[in-house]
Amino acid sequence: MVLHPEGIKKTNLIFRKITSPFRYLPTYLIIGGQKCGTASLFYNLGAHPQIKNSI
């Protein structure tokens, strides 16, 4: 079975439109350089019961 790129794109678009109401939008964004503690902040915020980390 050979999948064509156009078919994959169309299937992906349909899937994204169907599942879009069920996805969470971010309410905050962590931006930072290397070695400045952003990963630590990410994991510590994720430990809070009312905050869900991204995948």
N, C-alpha and C positions, 0 to 999 in steps of 0.2 A: 504494500500500500504506500503510495507516494502522496505526501501532503504538499500542496502548492502554497507558496508564501501568501498569495492573495486570499486563499481560503482560511489560512491561519489568522490573518489580520482581521478578516470579517468576523470569524468566530470569536476572537478576542474582544472586538468592539461590542458585539452582541452581549457577551458575558459581562463586560464592564458596565453596560447600560442597565442590565437586569439587576446586578448586585450593588449598584451605586447607592440606593437608599439605605443599605445595611452597613455601609462603611462609616467609621468615625472620621470626622475632620479634626485636624490638630488644633488645639487651643493655645499651644505654646510651641516655640521652636528654640532649640538650644544651639547656639552658634559659638564656636571658639576655635582657637588655634591648637596646635599640638602642645602637649605637656602643660596645659593650663587648667586641668581639672574638669573638663566637660564630661568625660566618661564617668567620673565619680559622681558628678551632679546627676547625670542620666540615671545611674543605678540607684542612687539614694532617693530620687523622686519616684522611681518605679517601685520602691519599697512601700510607698504610701498606699493605703487601701483604696483611695479615691482617684488614683492616677494609674493609667494603663500605658505601659511602654509600647512603642512601635515594634514591629517585628524586625 
